[in-house]
């Protein structure tokens, strides 16, 4: 009963704005305080749209969401279909335009593929520690370079693509002059619970590149 009531309250923007102020877990929006109504925000790995909803509620900018998981995208579409400033793409962001396997959490029930409680773990990286490489679905991928080239300037890109960020980051760095800021979840950080240790080398190399090129204030780590 309480859960249903909370879901009902969450439908109201004023209630959500109050939560953003009061609950520490919602303080993530402060990472995006440089945005405005005229900004372009791109969400790679939008899942069910929690972050994009915060961005829309507070800043109301143009938002482009990319999410390959069918169940998550269904919720994403239901949540934002009436907003003319939010654009949705049922695509996985990659380093090529193609089709690829999206590997699912090892506890996923393939007969209930549209359930979203484990959808955040889905990844194009089949060696990710919490997925089962035998549990997979085919999804369409889009080259990140083609996305960036569609814009004159992007104020912010948020990246949460479960280990596959290291495949697209070279393109992000290549076009850094077209991007105001990047907020990225880096997998392989051994200080984080349930870290994907096979990505540790990629994580270290990326941090070294960021420090070497003085990009610490341009690309922020999401922890």
N, C-alpha and C positions, 0 to 999 in steps of 0.2 A: 504493500500500500504506500509506504514512504517513498520507495523507488519510483513508483508511478507518479506520485505528487511532484517529486524533484524533476522528472522528465517533463511534466506539464509546466512547471515554473520556468524551465530552461527554454521554453518556446518564446519567452518574453524578453525583449532586448534590455529593458530596464533592470530586470532581475540579473541577467548575465553581466551587465556593466557593474552591478554591485558586487558580484562574485569576483570579478577581475580585481577589484580594489581590496577585497577582504581576504581572499584565499591566496596563500603564497604560491601554490602551483600554477596560478594564472598570471604570475608576475612576468612570464615570458614576453608579454606584450611590450614590456619596457625595452626589449632588445630592438624593437621596431619604431622607437619614438621619433625617428627622423622622417617617417612617412606622413603624407598628407592626402587630401582628397584627390589631388592631381597625380598621385604617384602610380607607378605600375609595380605590382607585387606578383611574383610567380612562385607557385607552391609545387615543388617537385616531391611527389610522395604525399599527396594531400590526405590520403586515407578517407575518413568520414568528414573531414573538413573542420576539425576543431580549431586549428590554428588560423585557417582562413576566415572562420567565423569571428574570431577575436579581432583580426585585422579589419574585417568589414565593419564590425560593430563600432570600433574605436576610430578608424581612419577613413573608412568608406571609399577606398581607392579602387582602381581597376585591378581585378584579381584573376589570374589564370591558374587553374588547378589541373594537375596531371596525376591520375591514379589508375593503375591497371587492374586492381583486384575487383572482380565483378560485384561482389557484395558491398564493398566499401563504396564503389562508384554509384551504386544504386541509391545509397543513403545520401551521398554527396549531391546527386542530382535532385533528390527529393528536397534537400535542405536549401538548395540555391537556385532552383529552376526559375523562380520568379524574380531574380535579381538581374537587371540588365547591365550591371557593372562586373558580373562574375561569369567567367567562361570556363567550361568544363571539358576535359579531354580524357577519354578512357584509353590512355596510352601509358606505357612505361618509358621513362626517359633513359636513353642509352647513348652509345657512341655510334649508332647506326640506325637507319630506317629499315626495319625488317620485322620478322616474327621471332619470338623467343619464348623459352619456358620460364614461367613464374613459379618458383618453388615455394611450397607452403609449409607452415609450421608443422612440426612432426606430430602434433596432437590434433591436427585438422581432420574432420570427418568429411571425406570426399562426397558423401551423399548429401551434405549440407554446406555446399561450397559458398553459398551466399551469406552464411553467418560471418560476423565481423569481429568476434571477440579475440581472434588470433590473427586477423588480417594484417596487423601492423608489422608482423614478423616476415611477411612475404618478401621474396627477394629474387632478382635475376642471378644472384650468386649462389650456385648449388653447393658450395662448400661452407656456407654460413652454418654456424654450430647448432642453431635451434630449428633448422628446417630438415625435411626429409626429401632427399633428391628423387625419391620415387613418387612423391606427391606433387604433382605439377599440373599447370594448365598453360595453354598457349595464349600468348598475348601479343598485341602489336606494339612495336617499339618505335620511338622517334628519336632522331639524332638531335642532341642538345644544341649543336651548332646551328641547325635550321631554326630552332626556336629563338635563339638569341638574335639571329639575323632578321627576324620578323619585326624587330623593334629598333628604333633610333637610340633609345636609352631605357634601361630597366633599373628602377630605384632599388629593388631588393629581390634576391632569389633565396628562397628557403629550400634546403635540400635535406630530405630524410628518406633515402632510398635503400636502406638496409645493407650497407657494405658495397653497393655498386657506385657509390659516390666517387671512388678512386678511378673509375672508368671515364667519368665525365668531367672531373676537375681540371684536367689539362685544357679542355675547351673553355671552361670558366675562367681560368687564368689567362688564356689567350685573348679573351675579350674583356678583360677587367676594366678597360677604359669605357666600356659601354654599360657597366654595372655599378650602381652606387654602393651596394653592400651585399654581402652574402652571409647567411646564417646556416651553418651546416652541422648535422649530426655526424661526427666522425666515429666510425666503428673501428675497433682494434685498440681503443684506449683501455689499458689494463687496470686503470683506477676505477673503471665503471663496472658495476655488477653485471655478471653474465656477458663479459666482453668476448668478442670473437677474436681469439688469439691469432688465428691465421692471417688476420688483417693488420697485425701489429706493425710489421715492416712498412706497409703502405701508410699507416698512420704516422709513424716516425718520420718517414721521408717527406710526407706532406707538411708536417709541422716545421721541418727543417727548411723546406722551400719557402714557406710563409715567412719565417723569421729572416731568412737570407734576403728576401725581397721586400722586407718591411711592410708586410701586408696584415699585421696583427689587428689593425683597426678597420681593415676592409673586409676580412672574412672572420666571422665570430664562430667559435665552437659552441654548439648546443649541448649542454650537459644537464 
